[in-house]
Amino acid sequence: MDATIRNNIKPGTLVNIVLKKDQRSGILTEGIVKDILTNAPVHYHGIKVRLEDGQVGRVKEIIPQ
């Protein structure tokens, strides 16, 4: 699924995000979506989300369950 389309991401979705501090290195952080922070239907760099553990970043991969 495309991580740049807001409709593909729902609370409870397992995703890999890139945190602001990891943007240069590209290190991904896995977690479950709590809140969707991007209002636009599509965002070129990925939809910004808050994970259940409170970390905020842009979705790079949606992990199928």
Protein Blocks (a to p, Z undefined) as FASTA:
>chain_A
ZZkbmklpcghiacddddfklmmnopacddddfbdcbfbfbdfkbpadddfkopacddfb
dcdZZ
